[in-house]
Amino acid sequence: MSIEDVQKEIVLWQSDNFPGSTLVGICNHMIKEAKEAQSDSRWVEHYQKYEDCRLIATESEFAEELADVMFTVFHAAHLAGVDLEHELRSKLAKNKLRTWPKEPGEDGCYHHEK
C-alpha cells in the first residue's frame, strides 16, 4: 500500500467521522499533536548524533504521535484541496536552492538564510 493509498483511506475515514471540520480546527489539532510528539521526544535531547534519534520510535510513543500529525496534515490538505505531492516536491526544490547553516540554532532548528 502506497502513502497515497493510506492518505485516501485516512481522508475517507475523517470525512465520515469529522464532517464539521474546519481548517482552523484541524490546524489547532495539528499543533496539539506536534506538541505531544515534541514532549515524547524530549527525553532523548541529550543525544547529539543524528542516528541516535531512531531510539525515540522504539522506546516512546513518538512514532504514533508523528502518525497523528500526519493524519491532521492529510485532513487539512484534503479540506483545502492541496495536492501534497506537488507541494512537497515544489518546497523541496525551493529548499535545495536555499543556504543552510552547518549547525542548528539555539532552538535546535536549522533556519535557512533569508
LINWO-V745251 format. One record per residue. SS is DSSP state (a for helix, b for strand, c for the rest). D_FIRST is the distance of its C-alpha to the first C-alpha in Angstrom with 1 decimal. Layout:
# LINWO-V745251
((SS;D_FIRST) (SS;D_FIRST))
This chain:
# LINWO-V745251
((c;0.0) (c;3.8) (a;6.8) (a;8.1) (a;6.0) (a;6.9) (a;10.2) (a;10.9) (a;10.5) (a;12.7) (a;15.1) (a;15.6) (a;16.5) (a;18.7) (a;20.4) (a;21.4) (a;22.5) (c;24.1) (c;25.7) (c;28.5) (c;26.6) (c;28.3) (a;27.4) (a;30.2) (a;28.9) (a;25.3) (a;26.8) (a;29.1) (a;26.2) (a;24.4) (a;27.6) (a;28.0) (a;24.5) (a;25.2) (a;28.6) (a;27.2) (a;24.9) (a;28.1) (a;30.2) (a;27.9) (a;28.0) (a;31.8) (a;32.7) (a;31.5) (c;33.4) (c;35.9) (c;33.5) (c;34.4) (c;31.9) (a;28.5) (a;27.0) (a;28.5) (a;26.1) (a;23.4) (a;25.7) (a;25.0) (a;21.5) (a;22.9) (a;26.1) (c;25.5) (c;23.2) (a;22.5) (a;18.7) (a;18.6) (a;20.9) (a;18.8) (a;15.9) (a;18.6) (a;19.7) (a;16.3) (a;16.4) (a;19.8) (a;18.9) (a;16.2) (a;18.8) (a;21.6) (a;19.9) (a;19.2) (a;22.7) (a;24.3) (c;22.4) (c;21.3) (c;18.9) (a;17.4) (a;16.2) (a;19.7) (a;21.4) (a;19.7) (a;20.6) (a;24.1) (a;24.8) (a;23.8) (a;26.3) (a;28.9) (a;28.5) (a;28.9) (c;32.3) (c;33.5) (c;35.7) (c;34.5) (c;36.7) (c;36.4) (c;36.6) (c;35.3) (c;37.8) (c;39.6) (c;36.7) (c;34.3) (c;32.5) (c;32.7) (c;34.2) (c;34.5) (c;38.0) (c;39.0))
